[in-house]
Amino acid sequence: MKKGLKILFISLFVILISGCSNKKTDVNTNEINTNKDSAKETINTCTLSSDQSSNGYTLSSNYEIHSKDGLVNSVTTKETVESDNEQVRSYFKKTLEDSYNTANESYGGYTYNVTEDGNKVISDVTIDYSKMNLDKFVNDNSQMKSYIKNNRISLDGMKKIYEALGATCN
């Protein structure tokens, strides 16, 4: 289970740097009209799954990276931990809630909902980078400094973080 928990904690770090916006998506083009100007916002998707059934659970993650001009505006994250073991689900639910709460208190910009549905713990996380104290976040996570461009996280940097975890990004 320790190996599985390591994957969870790495995933939590990734979640802590990911979030979402409330703009309408054009499903056909995967672009969003911001209505502020004629520029389009692009959505890139990264997915990750980890079969930790020997540790009592499986993990699947979906990350939608919203960006404009190569800079991340927000990321929508949905993670699902599936386990028949109530103690495992309880542990993940508490750990996720505590992690998101701490991140929001420290940096701002986070909205999240962690629920349990049958044998699944589901977390939906939104991080609005315009509401996040990015300077403090980078100061506390120095490895992020190389991914900052124009005081924002670069799309390439965000994708590299997910891919380093084993996610596949489009």
Backbone as a chain_set.jsonl record, in Angstrom:
{"seq": "MKKGLKILFISLFVILISGCSNKKTDVNTNEINTNKDSAKETINTCTLSSDQSSNGYTLSSNYEIHSKDGLVNSVTTKETVESDNEQVRSYFKKTLEDSYNTANESYGGYTYNVTEDGNKVISDVTIDYSKMNLDKFVNDNSQMKSYIKNNRISLDGMKKIYEALGATCN", "coords": {"N": [[0.818, -1.196, 0.0], [2.102, 1.178, 0.506], [3.474, 1.94, -1.822], [1.325, 2.545, -3.444], [0.23, 4.67, -2.009], [2.229, 6.529, -2.352], [1.935, 7.127, -5.062], [-0.579, 8.302, -4.925], [-0.004, 10.606, -3.358], [1.752, 11.944, -5.059], [0.004, 12.399, -7.128], [-1.761, 14.078, -5.766], [-0.126, 16.336, -5.447], [0.032, 17.152, -8.078], [-2.656, 17.708, -8.512], [-2.883, 19.877, -6.843], [-1.774, 21.854, -8.341], [-3.549, 22.29, -10.362], [-6.752, 23.299, -12.108], [-10.094, 24.965, -12.935], [-12.445, 26.705, -15.237], [-15.433, 28.778, -15.711], [-16.4, 28.972, -18.311], [-18.1, 28.6, -21.487], [-17.854, 25.635, -23.436], [-17.002, 24.899, -26.753], [-17.761, 22.068, -28.132], [-17.072, 20.868, -30.545], [-14.732, 22.139, -31.5], [-13.052, 22.226, -29.371], [-12.336, 24.588, -28.179], [-12.696, 27.654, -26.383], [-14.773, 30.45, -26.314], [-13.924, 33.434, -25.002], [-15.389, 35.725, -24.774], [-14.429, 38.176, -23.989], [-12.647, 39.129, -25.746], [-11.617, 38.427, -29.112], [-9.993, 36.234, -28.929], [-9.187, 32.755, -28.473], [-9.631, 30.188, -26.068], [-7.845, 27.295, -25.31], [-8.359, 23.803, -24.715], [-6.612, 21.258, -23.251], [-6.303, 17.807, -22.654], [-5.338, 15.553, -20.126], [-4.801, 12.237, -19.094], [-4.741, 9.732, -16.571], [-4.222, 6.556, -15.197], [-4.099, 4.167, -12.596], [-3.535, 1.0, -11.56], [-3.831, -0.234, -8.602], [-4.629, -2.549, -7.385], [-3.506, -4.576, -5.894], [-2.94, -3.215, -3.645], [-5.395, -2.597, -2.804], [-6.982, -0.74, -4.225], [-7.969, 1.213, -7.139], [-6.996, 3.925, -9.236], [-8.093, 6.663, -11.089], [-7.584, 9.442, -13.178], [-8.495, 12.579, -14.574], [-7.538, 15.376, -16.298], [-8.255, 18.581, -17.314], [-6.772, 21.031, -19.032], [-6.986, 24.398, -19.227], [-6.07, 26.884, -21.393], [-4.538, 29.85, -22.775], [-2.826, 31.326, -25.361], [-0.606, 29.711, -24.781], [-0.376, 29.792, -22.025], [-1.473, 28.778, -18.846], [-4.75, 29.072, -17.703], [-6.544, 27.785, -16.034], [-7.353, 24.599, -14.509], [-9.299, 21.709, -14.707], [-9.95, 19.09, -12.617], [-10.663, 15.688, -12.209], [-10.744, 13.059, -10.099], [-10.906, 9.611, -9.4], [-11.071, 7.235, -6.953], [-11.244, 3.886, -6.505], [-12.405, 1.346, -4.418], [-13.07, -1.631, -2.596], [-12.691, -1.674, 0.045], [-13.644, -0.161, 2.942], [-12.073, 1.267, 4.779], [-9.877, 2.071, 3.265], [-11.151, 3.771, 1.403], [-12.143, 5.722, 3.175], [-9.744, 6.747, 4.198], [-8.57, 7.877, 1.852], [-10.538, 9.8, 1.212], [-10.485, 11.571, 3.437], [-7.774, 12.377, 3.317], [-7.661, 13.64, 0.797], [-9.578, 15.745, 1.134], [-8.358, 17.175, 3.276], [-5.935, 17.918, 2.061], [-6.756, 19.597, -0.111], [-8.085, 21.605, 1.29], [-5.996, 22.687, 2.838], [-4.31, 23.601, 0.761], [-5.982, 25.529, -0.422], [-6.297, 27.338, 1.709], [-3.657, 28.163, 1.929], [-2.9, 29.178, -0.637], [-5.124, 30.023, -2.111], [-7.817, 30.209, -4.599], [-8.814, 27.639, -5.015], [-11.529, 25.453, -5.514], [-13.429, 22.741, -4.436], [-14.812, 19.427, -4.298], [-15.339, 16.572, -2.549], [-16.584, 13.421, -2.688], [-18.307, 10.419, -1.706], [-19.334, 7.594, -3.374], [-20.9, 4.773, -3.354], [-18.558, 2.31, -3.855], [-16.602, 4.15, -4.463], [-14.464, 6.999, -4.222], [-14.749, 10.255, -5.117], [-13.23, 13.057, -6.453], [-13.663, 16.382, -7.345], [-12.042, 19.056, -8.599], [-11.315, 22.484, -8.818], [-9.163, 24.931, -9.877], [-8.623, 28.238, -9.985], [-6.443, 30.17, -11.485], [-6.262, 32.919, -11.561], [-7.123, 33.696, -9.126], [-5.361, 32.63, -7.41], [-2.512, 32.8, -5.241], [0.115, 32.932, -6.83], [2.815, 33.645, -6.643], [3.497, 33.036, -3.966], [2.966, 30.29, -4.028], [4.901, 29.361, -5.895], [7.186, 30.122, -4.53], [7.021, 28.367, -2.355], [7.192, 25.971, -3.696], [9.676, 25.377, -5.293], [10.489, 23.966, -7.579], [8.653, 24.582, -9.488], [9.328, 26.979, -10.6], [10.694, 27.022, -13.075], [8.65, 26.627, -14.839], [7.173, 28.898, -15.025], [5.944, 31.644, -16.779], [5.618, 34.922, -17.757], [4.398, 35.481, -15.292], [2.633, 33.366, -15.022], [1.66, 29.883, -15.237], [3.158, 27.847, -17.649], [1.691, 26.19, -20.468], [3.108, 24.063, -21.639], [4.784, 23.411, -19.493], [2.913, 22.551, -17.545], [1.849, 20.294, -18.831], [4.159, 18.721, -18.935], [4.526, 18.145, -16.235], [2.306, 16.502, -15.664], [2.807, 14.416, -17.504], [5.193, 13.421, -16.475], [4.246, 12.01, -14.357], [3.178, 9.881, -15.586], [0.937, 10.285, -17.05], [-1.061, 10.625, -20.013], [-1.1, 13.077, -22.417], [-2.943, 15.24, -24.638]], "CA": [[0.0, 0.0, 0.0], [2.962, 2.362, 0.536], [3.725, 2.359, -3.197], [0.089, 3.165, -3.886], [0.088, 5.974, -1.354], [3.188, 7.434, -2.992], [1.293, 7.586, -6.295], [-1.639, 9.229, -4.525], [0.563, 11.882, -2.935], [2.25, 12.616, -6.259], [-1.204, 12.888, -7.811], [-2.267, 15.229, -5.011], [0.697, 17.493, -5.791], [-0.404, 17.593, -9.399], [-3.964, 18.328, -8.339], [-2.699, 21.17, -6.192], [-1.396, 22.865, -9.319], [-4.491, 22.23, -11.469], [-8.047, 23.937, -11.835], [-11.155, 25.042, -13.965], [-13.157, 27.974, -15.406], [-16.871, 28.639, -15.931], [-16.687, 29.405, -19.659], [-18.737, 27.57, -22.289], [-16.962, 24.918, -24.34], [-17.461, 24.475, -28.053], [-17.325, 20.677, -28.142], [-16.51, 20.507, -31.842], [-13.407, 22.698, -31.731], [-12.274, 22.176, -28.132], [-11.9, 25.935, -27.855], [-13.685, 28.404, -25.623], [-14.834, 31.868, -26.619], [-13.872, 34.131, -23.721], [-16.308, 36.857, -24.874], [-13.742, 39.418, -23.63], [-12.065, 39.524, -27.013], [-11.799, 37.368, -30.106], [-9.047, 35.149, -28.686], [-9.774, 31.486, -28.063], [-8.971, 29.426, -25.018], [-7.687, 25.912, -25.717], [-8.432, 22.801, -23.66], [-5.824, 20.045, -23.432], [-6.705, 16.807, -21.674], [-4.372, 14.539, -19.709], [-5.445, 11.167, -18.333], [-3.832, 8.854, -15.836], [-4.87, 5.512, -14.408], [-3.149, 3.349, -11.853], [-4.152, -0.179, -10.968], [-3.185, -0.589, -7.342], [-5.527, -3.535, -6.782], [-2.767, -5.321, -4.864], [-3.009, -2.356, -2.456], [-6.792, -2.429, -2.449], [-7.703, 0.325, -4.922], [-7.543, 1.71, -8.443], [-7.058, 5.382, -9.314], [-8.15, 7.234, -12.435], [-7.563, 10.904, -13.125], [-8.701, 13.318, -15.81], [-7.151, 16.767, -16.109], [-8.501, 19.461, -18.45], [-5.95, 22.233, -18.882], [-7.524, 25.522, -19.996], [-4.97, 27.828, -21.608], [-4.632, 30.833, -23.849], [-1.496, 31.782, -25.764], [0.414, 28.879, -24.155], [-0.336, 30.016, -20.584], [-2.593, 28.11, -18.197], [-5.72, 29.869, -16.956], [-7.158, 26.944, -15.03], [-7.385, 23.165, -14.79], [-10.382, 20.958, -14.082], [-9.452, 17.764, -12.271], [-11.589, 14.714, -11.626], [-10.059, 11.826, -9.72], [-11.761, 8.588, -8.816], [-10.4, 6.131, -6.273], [-12.227, 2.819, -6.328], [-11.955, 0.305, -3.494], [-14.096, -2.335, -1.829], [-12.311, -1.555, 1.449], [-14.149, 1.1, 3.493], [-10.971, 1.997, 5.424], [-9.105, 2.696, 2.192], [-11.946, 4.907, 0.91], [-12.172, 6.737, 4.228], [-8.414, 7.356, 4.238], [-8.412, 8.733, 0.682], [-11.467, 10.929, 1.31], [-9.941, 12.508, 4.423], [-6.505, 12.915, 2.806], [-7.973, 14.584, -0.282], [-10.208, 16.937, 1.715], [-7.349, 17.919, 4.036], [-4.955, 18.49, 1.123], [-7.365, 20.715, -0.831], [-8.344, 22.665, 2.257], [-4.701, 23.305, 3.14], [-3.857, 24.341, -0.423], [-6.821, 26.713, -0.588], [-5.94, 28.297, 2.757], [-2.307, 28.672, 1.681], [-2.688, 29.854, -1.915], [-6.365, 30.515, -2.695], [-8.166, 29.796, -5.95], [-9.315, 26.265, -5.077], [-12.844, 24.978, -5.114], [-13.358, 21.285, -4.539], [-15.871, 18.63, -3.712], [-14.939, 15.173, -2.423], [-17.771, 12.654, -2.321], [-18.197, 8.968, -1.746], [-20.481, 7.022, -4.078], [-20.697, 3.323, -3.357], [-17.179, 1.94, -3.564], [-15.733, 5.153, -5.088], [-14.262, 8.354, -3.71], [-14.631, 11.094, -6.313], [-12.89, 14.451, -6.159], [-13.744, 17.357, -8.429], [-11.252, 20.198, -8.143], [-11.174, 23.625, -9.704], [-8.221, 25.956, -9.428], [-8.654, 29.44, -10.808], [-5.134, 30.78, -11.255], [-6.377, 34.369, -11.356], [-7.415, 33.89, -7.706], [-4.304, 31.961, -6.647], [-1.287, 33.541, -4.951], [1.11, 32.146, -7.552], [4.149, 33.948, -6.11], [3.682, 32.239, -2.751], [3.005, 28.89, -4.439], [6.213, 29.093, -6.496], [8.16, 30.231, -3.449], [6.926, 27.139, -1.565], [7.438, 24.834, -4.593], [10.691, 25.972, -6.169], [10.6, 23.245, -8.842], [7.7, 25.184, -10.411], [9.866, 28.239, -11.136], [11.052, 26.889, -14.491], [7.427, 26.544, -15.632], [6.471, 30.178, -14.95], [6.198, 32.565, -17.883], [4.711, 36.074, -17.621], [3.706, 35.3, -14.013], [1.625, 32.314, -15.184], [2.228, 28.565, -15.522], [3.099, 27.566, -19.077], [0.983, 24.979, -20.875], [4.108, 22.998, -21.785], [5.216, 23.018, -18.154], [1.845, 21.784, -16.908], [1.799, 18.98, -19.479], [5.343, 17.967, -18.502], [4.277, 17.663, -14.873], [1.394, 15.355, -15.761], [3.477, 13.33, -18.219], [6.187, 12.843, -15.561], [3.507, 11.077, -13.497], [2.714, 8.773, -16.397], [-0.291, 10.647, -17.759], [-1.002, 10.843, -21.443], [-1.708, 14.366, -22.733], [-3.118, 15.498, -26.064]], "C": [[0.858, 1.254, 0.0], [3.256, 2.869, -0.866], [2.498, 3.084, -3.744], [-0.11, 4.532, -3.28], [1.047, 6.991, -1.957], [2.59, 7.993, -4.282], [0.197, 8.578, -5.967], [-1.052, 10.586, -4.162], [1.162, 12.646, -4.108], [1.071, 13.187, -7.025], [-1.777, 14.098, -7.1], [-1.455, 16.475, -5.325], [0.261, 18.057, -7.135], [-1.752, 18.28, -9.308], [-3.814, 19.722, -7.749], [-2.288, 22.258, -7.162], [-2.333, 22.869, -10.517], [-5.866, 22.81, -11.117], [-8.989, 24.153, -13.014], [-11.767, 26.438, -14.098], [-14.627, 27.721, -15.707], [-17.266, 29.088, -17.331], [-17.297, 28.257, -20.45], [-17.738, 26.957, -23.258], [-17.665, 24.633, -25.654], [-16.909, 23.073, -28.262], [-16.639, 20.313, -29.443], [-15.079, 20.987, -32.027], [-12.498, 22.608, -30.526], [-11.654, 23.526, -27.796], [-13.039, 26.65, -27.147], [-13.617, 29.86, -26.052], [-14.901, 32.602, -25.286], [-14.836, 35.303, -23.659], [-15.666, 38.167, -24.423], [-13.067, 39.998, -24.87], [-12.215, 38.35, -27.961], [-10.853, 36.188, -29.906], [-9.77, 33.911, -28.184], [-8.938, 30.861, -26.96], [-8.975, 27.96, -25.444], [-7.807, 25.002, -24.504], [-7.593, 21.604, -24.076], [-6.208, 19.084, -22.318], [-5.554, 15.842, -21.406], [-5.124, 13.497, -18.883], [-4.384, 10.266, -17.714], [-4.665, 7.798, -15.134], [-3.791, 4.639, -13.791], [-3.908, 2.206, -11.195], [-3.332, -0.597, -9.759], [-4.032, -1.622, -6.609], [-4.813, -4.39, -5.743], [-2.721, -4.528, -3.555], [-4.446, -2.035, -2.075], [-7.542, -1.328, -3.16], [-7.188, 0.52, -6.338], [-7.78, 3.218, -8.445], [-7.15, 5.789, -10.773], [-8.288, 8.744, -12.306], [-7.762, 11.481, -14.514], [-8.423, 14.79, -15.514], [-7.453, 17.533, -17.399], [-7.762, 20.764, -18.191], [-6.506, 23.309, -19.815], [-6.399, 26.552, -20.14], [-5.276, 28.768, -22.764], [-3.213, 31.319, -24.118], [-0.386, 31.012, -25.033], [0.552, 29.05, -22.652], [-1.616, 29.48, -19.951], [-3.45, 29.112, -17.435], [-6.273, 29.076, -15.781], [-7.047, 25.487, -15.445], [-8.564, 22.569, -14.037], [-9.856, 19.554, -13.834], [-10.57, 16.913, -11.703], [-10.787, 13.445, -11.369], [-11.057, 10.885, -9.078], [-10.885, 7.492, -8.234], [-11.48, 5.087, -6.018], [-11.64, 1.727, -5.45], [-13.157, -0.329, -2.811], [-13.857, -2.196, -0.332], [-12.729, -0.174, 1.98], [-13.041, 1.921, 4.149], [-10.111, 2.713, 4.392], [-9.852, 3.916, 1.662], [-11.963, 6.048, 1.923], [-10.837, 7.482, 4.295], [-8.227, 8.324, 3.066], [-9.302, 9.965, 0.782], [-10.919, 11.989, 2.268], [-8.663, 13.173, 3.908], [-6.756, 13.944, 1.711], [-8.58, 15.871, 0.27], [-9.197, 17.797, 2.463], [-6.355, 18.613, 3.109], [-5.522, 19.707, 0.396], [-7.632, 21.886, 0.099], [-7.062, 23.417, 2.583], [-4.206, 24.143, 1.971], [-4.674, 25.615, -0.614], [-6.506, 27.763, 0.469], [-4.584, 28.94, 2.488], [-2.214, 29.564, 0.447], [-3.947, 30.462, -2.533], [-6.633, 29.923, -4.07], [-8.78, 28.41, -6.083], [-10.784, 26.186, -4.717], [-12.807, 23.477, -5.329], [-14.559, 20.644, -3.879], [-15.383, 17.18, -3.717], [-16.159, 14.417, -1.913], [-17.45, 11.17, -2.347], [-19.481, 8.446, -2.37], [-20.252, 5.528, -4.207], [-19.27, 3.001, -2.974], [-16.168, 2.914, -4.194], [-15.648, 6.425, -4.26], [-13.966, 9.204, -4.941], [-14.305, 12.518, -5.879], [-12.968, 15.265, -7.438], [-13.084, 18.624, -7.909], [-11.194, 21.255, -9.235], [-10.152, 24.569, -9.086], [-8.251, 27.088, -10.437], [-7.362, 30.197, -10.524], [-5.193, 32.29, -11.09], [-6.671, 34.683, -9.891], [-6.344, 33.271, -6.812], [-3.129, 32.904, -6.41], [-0.13, 32.733, -5.537], [2.524, 32.41, -7.037], [4.443, 33.111, -4.87], [3.793, 30.753, -3.092], [4.375, 28.526, -5.006], [7.309, 29.177, -5.438], [8.191, 28.954, -2.6], [7.249, 25.886, -2.373], [8.425, 25.271, -5.663], [10.844, 25.252, -7.51], [9.644, 23.812, -9.901], [8.26, 26.42, -11.125], [10.175, 28.151, -12.633], [9.825, 26.828, -15.406], [6.642, 27.857, -15.651], [6.928, 31.077, -16.095], [5.178, 33.684, -17.764], [3.811, 35.935, -16.392], [2.523, 34.325, -14.103], [2.348, 31.002, -15.458], [2.077, 28.297, -17.015], [2.361, 26.254, -19.336], [1.965, 23.82, -21.007], [4.583, 22.494, -20.427], [4.186, 22.159, -17.453], [1.767, 20.388, -17.504], [2.996, 18.119, -19.071], [5.16, 17.389, -17.103], [3.382, 16.425, -14.912], [2.079, 14.161, -16.432], [4.542, 12.661, -17.347], [5.547, 11.838, -14.606], [3.05, 9.842, -14.256], [1.429, 9.054, -17.137], [-0.011, 10.792, -19.249], [-1.761, 12.135, -21.744], [-1.868, 14.527, -24.231], [-2.542, 16.845, -26.41]], "O": [[0.403, 2.303, -0.457], [3.287, 4.078, -1.095], [2.617, 4.106, -4.419], [-0.566, 5.455, -3.955], [0.721, 8.174, -2.063], [2.718, 9.184, -4.567], [0.052, 9.59, -6.653], [-1.555, 11.615, -4.615], [1.087, 13.874, -4.145], [1.124, 14.316, -7.513], [-2.231, 15.043, -7.745], [-2.02, 17.56, -5.458], [0.137, 19.269, -7.311], [-1.975, 19.309, -9.945], [-4.543, 20.641, -8.122], [-2.427, 23.444, -6.865], [-1.977, 23.385, -11.576], [-6.187, 22.842, -9.929], [-8.728, 23.567, -14.065], [-11.633, 27.264, -13.195], [-15.027, 26.579, -15.933], [-18.391, 29.552, -17.516], [-17.058, 27.089, -20.145], [-16.893, 27.648, -23.827], [-18.806, 24.172, -25.662], [-15.721, 22.907, -28.539], [-15.702, 19.514, -29.437], [-14.283, 20.293, -32.659], [-11.302, 22.881, -30.63], [-10.578, 23.595, -27.202], [-14.205, 26.288, -27.3], [-12.534, 30.437, -26.144], [-15.845, 32.405, -24.521], [-15.079, 35.829, -22.573], [-16.331, 39.201, -24.478], [-12.939, 41.214, -25.011], [-12.883, 37.372, -27.629], [-10.922, 35.223, -30.667], [-10.824, 34.001, -27.553], [-7.714, 30.988, -26.926], [-10.0, 27.445, -25.89], [-7.41, 25.373, -23.399], [-7.83, 21.004, -25.124], [-6.414, 19.495, -21.177], [-4.886, 15.376, -22.329], [-5.982, 13.842, -18.07], [-3.296, 10.073, -18.257], [-5.699, 8.11, -14.543], [-2.732, 4.405, -14.374], [-4.804, 2.422, -10.38], [-2.282, -1.229, -9.882], [-4.149, -1.591, -5.384], [-5.446, -4.88, -4.808], [-2.493, -5.096, -2.487], [-4.688, -1.285, -1.129], [-8.651, -0.992, -2.745], [-6.105, 0.05, -6.688], [-8.656, 3.72, -7.741], [-6.374, 5.315, -11.603], [-9.007, 9.252, -11.446], [-7.264, 10.944, -15.503], [-9.002, 15.371, -14.596], [-6.955, 17.168, -18.464], [-8.079, 21.502, -17.258], [-6.499, 23.151, -21.036], [-5.848, 27.03, -19.149], [-6.142, 28.512, -23.6], [-2.489, 31.681, -23.19], [0.651, 31.586, -24.701], [1.487, 28.517, -22.054], [-2.712, 29.705, -20.464], [-2.948, 29.897, -16.631], [-6.451, 29.604, -14.684], [-6.694, 25.177, -16.583], [-8.797, 22.89, -12.872], [-9.367, 18.903, -14.757], [-11.326, 17.349, -10.835], [-10.23, 12.841, -12.286], [-11.932, 11.299, -8.318], [-10.063, 6.898, -8.931], [-12.502, 5.373, -5.393], [-10.535, 1.242, -5.691], [-14.134, 0.346, -2.49], [-14.717, -2.556, 0.472], [-12.226, 0.851, 1.521], [-13.067, 3.149, 4.081], [-9.667, 3.837, 4.622], [-9.257, 4.979, 1.49], [-11.813, 7.212, 1.553], [-10.81, 8.705, 4.433], [-7.782, 9.455, 3.258], [-8.859, 11.069, 0.464], [-10.898, 13.175, 1.936], [-8.489, 14.384, 4.044], [-6.13, 15.004, 1.699], [-8.145, 16.966, -0.088], [-9.182, 19.018, 2.301], [-5.977, 19.76, 3.344], [-4.852, 20.734, 0.294], [-7.423, 23.039, -0.278], [-7.048, 24.648, 2.601], [-3.736, 25.265, 2.162], [-4.119, 26.667, -0.933], [-6.454, 28.954, 0.161], [-4.38, 30.118, 2.781], [-1.531, 30.588, 0.472], [-3.843, 31.334, -3.396], [-5.79, 29.226, -4.636], [-9.226, 28.043, -7.17], [-11.229, 26.782, -3.736], [-12.219, 22.998, -6.299], [-15.223, 21.234, -3.027], [-15.055, 16.632, -4.769], [-16.699, 14.726, -0.85], [-16.458, 10.734, -2.931], [-20.579, 8.808, -1.949], [-19.498, 5.076, -5.069], [-18.815, 3.373, -1.892], [-15.017, 2.548, -4.43], [-16.635, 6.869, -3.673], [-13.05, 8.91, -5.708], [-15.002, 13.108, -5.053], [-12.416, 14.889, -8.472], [-13.513, 19.195, -6.906], [-11.044, 20.947, -10.417], [-10.265, 24.954, -7.923], [-7.934, 26.896, -11.611], [-7.203, 30.792, -9.458], [-4.269, 32.885, -10.535], [-6.488, 35.821, -9.457], [-6.418, 33.381, -5.589], [-2.79, 33.711, -7.276], [0.518, 31.955, -4.838], [3.346, 31.495, -7.0], [5.527, 32.541, -4.747], [4.614, 30.04, -2.515], [4.946, 27.499, -4.64], [8.253, 28.387, -5.455], [9.259, 28.513, -2.176], [7.55, 24.843, -1.793], [8.044, 25.506, -6.809], [11.285, 25.862, -8.483], [9.816, 23.543, -11.09], [7.716, 26.849, -12.143], [9.94, 29.108, -13.372], [9.956, 26.966, -16.622], [5.559, 27.919, -16.234], [8.122, 31.246, -16.344], [3.98, 33.413, -17.679], [2.618, 36.234, -16.445], [1.547, 34.443, -13.362], [3.51, 31.003, -15.863], [1.002, 28.493, -17.582], [2.404, 25.331, -18.523], [1.687, 22.716, -20.538], [4.763, 21.291, -20.234], [4.53, 21.151, -16.835], [1.633, 19.406, -16.773], [2.852, 16.912, -18.882], [5.592, 16.27, -16.825], [3.674, 15.421, -14.263], [1.943, 13.026, -15.974], [4.769, 11.458, -17.47], [6.213, 10.931, -14.107], [2.589, 8.871, -13.655], [0.879, 8.164, -17.786], [1.117, 11.045, -19.674], [-2.926, 12.276, -21.371], [-1.055, 14.03, -25.01], [-2.587, 17.256, -27.57]]}, "num_chains": 1, "name": "protein.A"}
